[in-house]
Amino acid sequence: MDALQTDERLIAQLFDNQPDSVVWFEPVFDLVDTALVSDFKVRYANAAACRILNASKAEAIDSLLRSSPLMDETSRSLIFGQCLQVWESGEPIEFTYHSPHF
């Protein structure tokens, strides 16, 4: 087992039992301008996030944020903007958001 697989298992063990939702996004780069982030892909979602999304882990993992059928457009747009801000600034952000969809 390589280090990445070990890290992913450790992350899952730590976060799967958390009561708050946790989603780990990975940037997806534009095919033409490879420096431009065009979307974010779900790499990990804990059990709480899957309950909120009403989705299995298999449905959540590898889904693309901007076209995800698991969220409404307002949520997708807000989360995309926040992911992009974190990616570009390197600074974490914390927020509370109420979605009427959920």
C-alpha positions in Angstrom: 0.0 0.0 0.0 1.5 3.3 -1.0 1.6 6.5 1.2 -1.4 8.1 -0.7 -3.6 5.1 0.0 -2.5 5.1 3.6 -3.3 8.8 3.9 -6.7 8.4 2.3 -7.6 5.6 4.7 -6.5 7.7 7.7 -8.6 10.7 6.5 -11.6 8.4 6.1 -11.1 7.0 9.6 -10.8 10.4 11.1 -13.7 12.1 9.3 -16.3 9.4 8.8 -17.3 9.6 12.4 -17.5 13.4 12.5 -21.1 14.8 13.0 -20.3 17.7 10.6 -20.1 17.2 6.8 -16.7 17.1 5.3 -16.0 17.2 1.6 -12.5 17.3 0.0 -12.5 18.8 -3.5 -9.7 18.5 -6.1 -9.3 21.1 -8.8 -10.1 20.2 -12.4 -8.1 22.2 -14.9 -9.2 23.6 -18.2 -8.1 21.5 -21.2 -7.0 24.6 -23.2 -5.6 26.9 -20.4 -4.2 24.3 -18.0 -3.5 27.0 -15.4 -7.3 27.8 -15.1 -9.4 25.8 -12.7 -12.7 25.0 -14.5 -14.3 22.8 -11.8 -13.7 20.8 -8.7 -14.1 17.1 -8.3 -15.2 15.4 -5.0 -12.3 13.2 -3.8 -13.8 12.4 -0.4 -17.1 13.0 1.4 -17.8 11.7 4.9 -21.0 10.0 6.1 -22.6 13.3 7.3 -22.0 14.9 3.9 -23.6 12.0 2.1 -26.6 12.1 4.4 -27.1 15.8 3.7 -26.7 15.2 -0.1 -29.0 12.2 0.1 -26.4 10.2 -1.8 -24.1 7.3 -1.4 -20.4 7.7 -1.2 -20.2 6.1 -4.7 -22.5 8.8 -6.0 -20.6 11.7 -4.3 -17.0 10.6 -5.0 -15.7 11.8 -8.4 -18.8 14.0 -9.0 -18.0 17.3 -10.5 -19.2 20.3 -8.5 -20.5 22.6 -11.2 -22.7 19.9 -12.8 -23.6 17.9 -9.7 -27.2 16.8 -9.5 -26.8 16.5 -5.7 -27.1 20.2 -5.1 -29.1 23.2 -6.3 -27.5 25.8 -8.6 -27.2 28.4 -5.8 -25.3 25.9 -3.6 -23.1 24.8 -6.5 -22.2 28.4 -7.4 -21.5 29.4 -3.8 -19.3 26.4 -3.1 -17.4 26.7 -6.4 -16.6 30.3 -5.6 -15.3 29.3 -2.2 -13.3 26.4 -3.5 -11.7 28.7 -6.1 -11.0 31.4 -3.4 -9.2 28.8 -1.3 -7.3 27.4 -4.2 -6.1 30.8 -5.4 -5.3 32.3 -2.0 -4.1 29.2 -0.2 -6.0 30.4 2.9 -8.8 28.4 4.5 -12.3 29.8 4.9 -15.1 28.8 7.2 -18.8 29.5 6.5 -22.3 28.6 7.5 -24.9 28.4 4.8 -28.6 27.4 4.8 -29.8 25.9 1.6 -33.6 25.7 1.2 -32.9 22.8 -1.2 -31.7 20.6 1.7 
